[in-house]
Amino acid sequence: MAFRSLIRTFAPVNIKKRLLGLTPTELKGVVGGLGMPTFTAKQLTQWLYAKRVSSIDDMTNISKQNRERLSAEYEVGAMAPIDCQRSKDGTVKYLFPVCGDGCDDNATHTTEKFVETVFIPDGERATLCISCQVGCKMNCLFCQTGKQGWHGNLTAADILNQIYALPEADRLTNIVFMGQGEPMDNLEAVLQVCEILTADWGYAWSPKRITVSSVGVKGKLKRFLDESDCHIAISMHSPLHEQRQQLMPAEKVMPIEETVALLKQYDFTHQRRCSFEYICFRGLNDTPLYAREIVRLLQGLECRVNLIRFHEIPGVNLPASDEQRMEALRDYLTRHGITTTIRASRGQDIFAACGMLSTAKQTENNETNVITS
């Protein structure tokens, strides 16, 4: 299916700093630096996060003179998606331009970097899967994003923009940090976005509407658990050290046994939820041996397991489990006290696997550069 182009070029004449993604404290610094009244920071906060304007000119309770001062150096900084693909099941995969690492003071510029964002409607529920990095350092065998390598962290503005500039933003009920990149590898920006989403001065969402995924990053995962009340989802994919290390190099640094031991120090019996993501590969991690090992590993931890069908990616010869094997694994875990579900596959008629759309776009750009150079 061909890309549906929405906006093709981003070439701002003047490089301006972005207001999007800034906290009230940071906005006080902005207005103070421009010689504006301190209360203007509160006005900016309301315009950005309560009213979600796209232009400083729309901030009508700020004087024209002060809007002109702001506009000389700053912009809201929301950027529309440049491509999208629509599935027959209603799923929409968007491609957003990003600023990424190397941007001074959140400055915008013409960019050739992209990340994917997936909108997943399901009855009254509408989930958005967002990205936090361009590419990824984790290099999991089954993930197309890891094949891209790592090309930079997203700023808080770039992460939040995937929500702010989403055409369906008003329909959202849940956010999952399960797109491109490892959230714990860009923890400062992820925590800042979570703060904006949950703070009374921000979107005022309940932390229960947000789930952050991780392979497990030593030190960073503990800090996230201490500083955030959002749900946590751990990418397991194998309960066995040697095999998980082959699938996920991050196992060398923070083994799944160590990750689970850390999680057992926290309370997941009330508001906060702990879950494990488990892609099923036929004959490799979906046999009774693995079912027993998962039960052993998770014993004593209040959690759930989400079984996921494998979406094939180029150059990776991993077999996908069939429905019967996945159901047998689900039923065994459920009988042994672990709530287990099989996640419904969405968007299989488009670039379903994480990283596929952005890889295609980057390849397209590279080929264009070769032809024109």
GUZA-137417 format. One record per residue (C-alpha): z, y, x. Coordinates in nm, 3 decimals, m for minus. Example, Ala and Ser with C-alpha at 12.3 -4.5 7.8 and 13.67 -1.06 7.14 Angstrom:
// residues 2
{{0.780; m0.450; 1.230}}
{{0.714; m0.106; 1.367}}
This chain:
// residues 373
{{0.000; 0.000; 0.000}}
{{m0.097; 0.341; 0.140}}
{{0.158; 0.616; 0.194}}
{{0.195; 0.870; m0.082}}
{{0.196; 1.199; 0.107}}
{{0.429; 1.468; m0.023}}
{{0.441; 1.725; 0.257}}
{{0.245; 1.676; 0.578}}
{{0.339; 1.957; 0.813}}
{{0.659; 2.129; 0.922}}
{{0.598; 2.415; 1.159}}
{{0.851; 2.695; 1.109}}
{{0.745; 3.019; 1.274}}
{{1.098; 3.114; 1.369}}
{{1.350; 2.858; 1.485}}
{{1.661; 2.905; 1.276}}
{{1.999; 2.735; 1.262}}
{{2.085; 2.523; 0.960}}
{{2.373; 2.590; 0.723}}
{{2.345; 2.247; 0.565}}
{{2.606; 2.004; 0.694}}
{{2.856; 2.271; 0.801}}
{{3.219; 2.262; 0.689}}
{{3.408; 2.566; 0.552}}
{{3.567; 2.618; 0.894}}
{{3.227; 2.618; 1.061}}
{{3.087; 2.851; 0.796}}
{{3.374; 3.094; 0.866}}
{{3.255; 3.098; 1.225}}
{{2.902; 3.177; 1.107}}
{{2.999; 3.472; 0.890}}
{{3.249; 3.598; 1.147}}
{{2.980; 3.596; 1.414}}
{{2.755; 3.805; 1.191}}
{{3.029; 4.058; 1.109}}
{{3.044; 3.953; 0.744}}
{{3.360; 3.933; 0.528}}
{{3.558; 3.609; 0.563}}
{{3.532; 3.534; 0.190}}
{{3.155; 3.497; 0.234}}
{{3.222; 3.155; 0.388}}
{{3.364; 3.034; 0.057}}
{{3.060; 3.172; m0.124}}
{{2.831; 2.988; 0.118}}
{{3.023; 2.666; 0.067}}
{{2.980; 2.690; m0.310}}
{{2.610; 2.770; m0.288}}
{{2.546; 2.479; m0.052}}
{{2.755; 2.200; m0.202}}
{{2.825; 2.293; m0.565}}
{{2.496; 2.461; m0.651}}
{{2.278; 2.305; m0.375}}
{{2.039; 2.595; m0.337}}
{{1.730; 2.567; m0.118}}
{{1.716; 2.928; 0.001}}
{{1.958; 3.196; 0.117}}
{{1.777; 3.433; m0.120}}
{{1.919; 3.230; m0.410}}
{{2.278; 3.316; m0.308}}
{{2.291; 3.610; m0.546}}
{{2.663; 3.694; m0.525}}
{{2.619; 3.772; m0.154}}
{{2.494; 4.124; m0.092}}
{{2.128; 4.171; m0.008}}
{{2.224; 4.317; 0.330}}
{{2.434; 4.014; 0.420}}
{{2.166; 3.775; 0.295}}
{{1.922; 3.948; 0.527}}
{{2.167; 3.911; 0.816}}
{{2.203; 3.542; 0.742}}
{{1.831; 3.487; 0.700}}
{{1.755; 3.645; 1.037}}
{{1.933; 3.358; 1.216}}
{{1.998; 3.085; 0.958}}
{{1.838; 2.889; 0.678}}
{{1.972; 2.632; 0.434}}
{{1.774; 2.375; 0.630}}
{{1.684; 2.127; 0.355}}
{{1.361; 1.939; 0.434}}
{{1.166; 1.744; 0.173}}
{{1.050; 1.387; 0.242}}
{{0.703; 1.366; 0.397}}
{{0.604; 1.024; 0.262}}
{{0.721; 0.774; 0.006}}
{{0.640; 0.432; m0.130}}
{{0.721; 0.329; m0.486}}
{{0.791; m0.030; m0.581}}
{{0.709; m0.180; m0.919}}
{{1.085; m0.253; m0.957}}
{{1.168; 0.120; m0.936}}
{{1.284; 0.123; m0.575}}
{{1.156; 0.422; m0.376}}
{{1.149; 0.431; 0.004}}
{{1.130; 0.786; 0.141}}
{{1.044; 0.903; 0.491}}
{{1.233; 1.215; 0.602}}
{{1.160; 1.433; 0.906}}
{{1.465; 1.489; 1.124}}
{{1.592; 1.712; 1.399}}
{{1.803; 1.452; 1.582}}
{{1.969; 1.468; 1.924}}
{{1.881; 1.748; 2.160}}
{{1.884; 2.023; 1.896}}
{{2.088; 2.319; 2.007}}
{{2.342; 2.432; 1.748}}
{{2.175; 2.243; 1.465}}
{{1.847; 2.429; 1.518}}
{{1.539; 2.316; 1.328}}
{{1.201; 2.272; 1.491}}
{{0.870; 2.098; 1.444}}
{{0.952; 1.731; 1.465}}
{{0.778; 1.399; 1.509}}
{{1.089; 1.193; 1.436}}
{{1.145; 1.019; 1.104}}
{{1.405; 0.812; 0.922}}
{{1.396; 0.603; 0.607}}
{{1.600; 0.653; 0.291}}
{{1.585; 0.409; 0.002}}
{{1.660; 0.499; m0.360}}
{{1.759; 0.190; m0.565}}
{{1.799; 0.239; m0.942}}
{{1.973; m0.037; m1.137}}
{{2.053; 0.051; m1.497}}
{{2.317; 0.324; m1.500}}
{{2.382; 0.271; m1.129}}
{{2.164; 0.446; m0.869}}
{{2.230; 0.373; m0.502}}
{{2.092; 0.558; m0.201}}
{{2.068; 0.382; 0.134}}
{{2.072; 0.644; 0.409}}
{{2.012; 0.646; 0.786}}
{{2.224; 0.796; 1.063}}
{{2.007; 0.752; 1.375}}
{{1.643; 0.754; 1.480}}
{{1.603; 0.394; 1.587}}
{{1.910; 0.197; 1.694}}
{{2.080; 0.076; 2.014}}
{{2.213; m0.246; 1.862}}
{{1.878; m0.435; 1.884}}
{{1.962; m0.704; 1.628}}
{{1.697; m0.975; 1.640}}
{{1.616; m0.959; 1.267}}
{{1.591; m0.579; 1.234}}
{{1.271; m0.375; 1.274}}
{{1.470; m0.059; 1.348}}
{{1.614; m0.221; 1.661}}
{{1.259; m0.287; 1.783}}
{{1.199; 0.088; 1.789}}
{{1.470; 0.143; 2.047}}
{{1.707; 0.438; 2.016}}
{{1.562; 0.790; 1.991}}
{{1.863; 1.000; 1.899}}
{{2.155; 1.061; 1.666}}
{{2.105; 1.249; 1.345}}
{{2.303; 1.566; 1.296}}
{{2.528; 1.595; 0.993}}
{{2.255; 1.817; 0.847}}
{{1.990; 1.548; 0.887}}
{{2.211; 1.280; 0.734}}
{{2.314; 1.499; 0.442}}
{{1.956; 1.618; 0.391}}
{{1.858; 1.268; 0.278}}
{{2.086; 1.325; m0.021}}
{{2.044; 1.701; m0.063}}
{{1.661; 1.695; m0.066}}
{{1.621; 1.368; m0.256}}
{{1.413; 1.416; m0.575}}
{{1.655; 1.187; m0.762}}
{{1.973; 1.343; m0.618}}
{{2.123; 1.420; m0.960}}
{{2.102; 1.052; m1.059}}
{{2.300; 0.913; m0.765}}
{{2.615; 0.712; m0.828}}
{{2.661; 0.549; m0.484}}
{{2.577; 0.604; m0.118}}
{{2.551; 0.329; 0.143}}
{{2.515; 0.394; 0.515}}
{{2.295; 0.088; 0.561}}
{{1.969; 0.244; 0.671}}
{{1.849; 0.300; 1.026}}
{{2.109; 0.318; 1.301}}
{{2.469; 0.210; 1.359}}
{{2.712; 0.451; 1.186}}
{{2.992; 0.393; 1.438}}
{{2.751; 0.493; 1.715}}
{{2.718; 0.837; 1.553}}
{{3.070; 0.855; 1.418}}
{{3.136; 1.231; 1.435}}
{{2.836; 1.313; 1.217}}
{{2.906; 1.025; 0.977}}
{{3.268; 1.132; 0.930}}
{{3.159; 1.491; 0.872}}
{{2.911; 1.386; 0.603}}
{{3.174; 1.164; 0.438}}
{{3.409; 1.464; 0.436}}
{{3.146; 1.683; 0.270}}
{{3.074; 1.417; 0.010}}
{{3.439; 1.359; m0.081}}
{{3.610; 1.697; m0.028}}
{{3.699; 1.916; m0.327}}
{{3.495; 2.198; m0.171}}
{{3.200; 1.962; m0.119}}
{{3.048; 1.708; m0.357}}
{{3.396; 1.595; m0.473}}
{{3.291; 1.231; m0.490}}
{{3.543; 0.948; m0.486}}
{{3.542; 0.759; m0.152}}
{{3.485; 0.448; m0.367}}
{{3.127; 0.564; m0.417}}
{{3.052; 0.545; m0.043}}
{{3.011; 0.236; 0.175}}
{{2.964; 0.255; 0.551}}
{{2.816; m0.043; 0.734}}
{{2.880; m0.151; 1.093}}
{{2.815; m0.435; 1.334}}
{{3.159; m0.360; 1.479}}
{{3.192; m0.108; 1.763}}
{{3.507; m0.123; 1.973}}
{{3.732; 0.179; 1.925}}
{{3.496; 0.351; 1.684}}
{{3.551; 0.108; 1.397}}
{{3.929; 0.153; 1.419}}
{{3.891; 0.529; 1.415}}
{{3.672; 0.513; 1.106}}
{{3.924; 0.292; 0.927}}
{{4.205; 0.535; 1.018}}
{{4.021; 0.856; 0.927}}
{{3.819; 0.761; 0.620}}
{{3.896; 0.602; 0.283}}
{{3.536; 0.494; 0.222}}
{{3.447; 0.128; 0.182}}
{{3.351; m0.071; 0.493}}
{{3.079; m0.337; 0.518}}
{{3.054; m0.550; 0.832}}
{{2.726; m0.710; 0.936}}
{{2.829; m1.067; 1.015}}
{{2.519; m1.291; 0.985}}
{{2.695; m1.570; 1.175}}
{{3.064; m1.665; 1.208}}
{{2.999; m1.835; 1.544}}
{{3.027; m1.634; 1.865}}
{{2.735; m1.783; 2.059}}
{{2.488; m1.769; 1.773}}
{{2.594; m1.422; 1.658}}
{{2.548; m1.300; 2.014}}
{{2.190; m1.428; 2.008}}
{{2.125; m1.253; 1.678}}
{{2.331; m0.942; 1.751}}
{{2.393; m0.832; 2.113}}
{{2.687; m0.618; 1.992}}
{{2.885; m0.943; 1.961}}
{{2.932; m0.932; 2.341}}
{{3.135; m0.612; 2.320}}
{{3.320; m0.664; 1.992}}
{{3.317; m1.029; 1.876}}
{{3.334; m1.097; 1.504}}
{{3.675; m1.264; 1.553}}
{{3.807; m0.939; 1.700}}
{{3.650; m0.735; 1.420}}
{{3.812; m0.950; 1.152}}
{{4.148; m0.935; 1.332}}
{{4.127; m0.555; 1.322}}
{{4.036; m0.551; 0.953}}
{{4.339; m0.769; 0.872}}
{{4.561; m0.478; 0.981}}
{{4.440; m0.270; 0.684}}
{{4.502; m0.288; 0.309}}
{{4.195; m0.377; 0.103}}
{{4.382; m0.487; m0.207}}
{{4.367; m0.159; m0.399}}
{{4.118; 0.128; m0.380}}
{{3.929; 0.041; m0.063}}
{{3.689; m0.252; m0.033}}
{{3.592; m0.464; 0.267}}
{{3.272; m0.666; 0.253}}
{{3.054; m0.869; 0.488}}
{{2.675; m0.866; 0.495}}
{{2.519; m1.204; 0.566}}
{{2.143; m1.253; 0.598}}
{{2.061; m1.619; 0.533}}
{{1.825; m1.803; 0.768}}
{{1.714; m2.148; 0.656}}
{{1.884; m2.422; 0.855}}
{{2.028; m2.175; 1.105}}
{{2.330; m2.019; 0.932}}
{{2.326; m2.153; 0.575}}
{{2.457; m2.508; 0.621}}
{{2.802; m2.647; 0.525}}
{{2.918; m2.598; 0.886}}
{{2.871; m2.222; 0.852}}
{{3.029; m2.216; 0.509}}
{{3.344; m2.377; 0.651}}
{{3.349; m2.141; 0.950}}
{{3.319; m1.835; 0.727}}
{{3.616; m1.955; 0.520}}
{{3.818; m2.016; 0.837}}
{{3.727; m1.675; 0.982}}
{{3.804; m1.473; 0.668}}
{{4.118; m1.657; 0.561}}
{{4.392; m1.407; 0.476}}
{{4.157; m1.107; 0.447}}
{{4.090; m0.952; 0.105}}
{{3.712; m0.922; 0.113}}
{{3.380; m1.024; m0.036}}
{{3.058; m1.160; 0.111}}
{{2.708; m1.040; 0.020}}
{{2.436; m1.295; 0.090}}
{{2.101; m1.133; 0.167}}
{{1.749; m1.271; 0.166}}
{{1.563; m1.221; 0.493}}
{{1.268; m0.984; 0.476}}
{{1.027; m1.092; 0.749}}
{{0.932; m0.850; 1.024}}
{{0.644; m0.873; 1.274}}
{{0.703; m1.080; 1.587}}
{{1.026; m1.245; 1.469}}
{{1.012; m1.615; 1.384}}
{{1.320; m1.655; 1.168}}
{{1.294; m1.866; 0.851}}
{{1.428; m1.728; 0.525}}
{{1.670; m1.939; 0.322}}
{{1.555; m2.060; m0.017}}
{{1.741; m1.993; m0.342}}
{{1.902; m2.338; m0.355}}
{{2.061; m2.305; m0.008}}
{{2.188; m1.956; m0.082}}
{{2.339; m2.063; m0.412}}
{{2.512; m2.359; m0.244}}
{{2.660; m2.128; 0.020}}
{{2.770; m1.879; m0.246}}
{{2.933; m2.148; m0.458}}
{{3.122; m2.299; m0.163}}
{{3.264; m1.964; m0.052}}
{{3.357; m1.870; m0.409}}
{{3.537; m2.203; m0.463}}
{{3.738; m2.134; m0.148}}
{{3.860; m1.795; m0.266}}
{{3.597; m1.561; m0.119}}
{{3.411; m1.358; m0.380}}
{{3.046; m1.403; m0.289}}
{{2.727; m1.263; m0.439}}
{{2.356; m1.295; m0.366}}
{{2.207; m0.951; m0.333}}
{{1.897; m0.900; m0.543}}
{{1.587; m0.832; m0.334}}
{{1.433; m0.494; m0.406}}
{{1.109; m0.330; m0.300}}
{{0.936; m0.643; m0.172}}
{{0.593; m0.508; m0.267}}
{{0.639; m0.213; m0.027}}
{{0.772; m0.196; 0.331}}
{{1.091; m0.378; 0.232}}
{{1.259; m0.442; 0.568}}
{{1.460; m0.162; 0.729}}
{{1.252; 0.030; 0.983}}
{{0.911; m0.084; 0.861}}
{{0.798; 0.246; 0.707}}
{{0.918; 0.466; 0.993}}
{{0.762; 0.229; 1.248}}
{{0.430; 0.249; 1.065}}
{{0.448; 0.629; 1.057}}
{{0.535; 0.653; 1.425}}
{{0.249; 0.416; 1.512}}
{{0.013; 0.629; 1.305}}
{{0.123; 0.942; 1.493}}
{{0.093; 0.773; 1.832}}
{{m0.261; 0.658; 1.753}}
{{m0.353; 1.009; 1.639}}
{{m0.214; 1.156; 1.961}}
{{m0.419; 0.912; 2.170}}
{{m0.737; 0.996; 1.982}}
{{m0.688; 1.372; 2.006}}
{{m0.558; 1.390; 2.364}}
